[in-house]
């Protein structure tokens, strides 16, 4: 299909370990279309982060095929096809927020004027434009993570990969950032892969929810969300929302029973 | 008269008040240090009594005082402790003011230090400041060469598995060779190819100072978190770029710590480097000359001179460390 951004077929990944091989990913088949927001949810060891790392070419699958933008993951990485957001904001304490965001642009060889403009644009996008000259330690944890998202958006990557970006934040900050992330996604229409532990977070944000199970890491359910694109926070109390959350929970439980 | 408000910050404290405040802050750190210093000095004075007893009693005998082991030959095989017990009053009275004591007492060393620094013209051959300066030149040159070599080696070790496996054992082996054994060889070999003066001594300094920098920097350059390194990879950053933008800045706390060790080692190298050349000036030459002529006071004051120079160098790096790390947000 032409509009497939990510295409995985029969993906396998086995790590060697002293206690015998660990089957991190087993027969993962998944198509992600342009503009989708896909959440990966499951207990630790289910391979959700590993799958994201395969897409980013930070891990190499041992079997099956995986394409990103029609390229191999490593070609996609070299073409800077994606921006990656880790759980730790990973901002350098010796650089201001603005200079942190322009670091990937410097590395990629953007001109100085282009860097300044792009940094300014993404800072406005995450509402941090007044903090360009502050240092990371002068910002709260939530603001730091917003800066880290801005950094991933600064170069025009087609795909945004997020590995539990709000995992270390408290629930109140998390709720607000979820809302902001949803607004950001609607504005940029960027294909987003989002790893999370939280069922409400996954249901609230996603157009598609991938439920995974450990030993071996595999997909147990793929849910296409019927929720509308406009989602106020209180959508989480509607029967539709609760029905999807229920299905996710069932999928997680099923995976645990088999394992 | 002036625009200064009464309530200006610190206005009520005044200079002495501010000094007192600073002193109060230091008091907690200074107290234990001073207690240890006082204990060491007391121990030193105490040790000087038996150490110098042989000489004390000889001086007493020369003045015609009758002692219990009456002759020097009777006393020769007695220990300092035994002599002190036999003639306590003479041993104590004469222990701290001898010309050539076996162990000079602290005030003698201090007096010599004062005399050879403050009371001497810097150009004088007796000036310890001049000697310290002469040793300082190869120290600093060797420190710079050694640190740069140490950083370069660490960069190689972190980036090349081959270097990691091959260089590190040799670097460790190099430090197991006694510097006193290798220093003359370095001097002789360099002299045979016409290299003389400061450089051979600087190379001995560098030989001692590169190692702590290599070890510290290997750890420092590997200090970035896996996710920071992964992030660089997702941007397809080159190894050079990762080194300059991430690894080097992250390694700075490790660098400064190892530079402190390196600069002290460089001073030791420069002093040892003066021994085989028969140098007549420099702290090492001062130590050597002192031991030739039994001038223990001179040896000890040169030792203290070296310790003071080392402390000053380490303190200077400590200051640079505090300022830099604070500015980098790494402290």
Interface residues (C-beta under 8 A of the other chain):
Chain A: X56 X58 X77 X78 X80 X82 X83 X84 X86 X87 X88 X90 X92 X93 X94 X103 X104 X106 X107 X108 X135 X136 X137
Chain B: X225 X227 X228 X230 X231 X232 X233 X234 X235 X236 X237 X241 X245 X246 X249 X327 X328 X329 X330
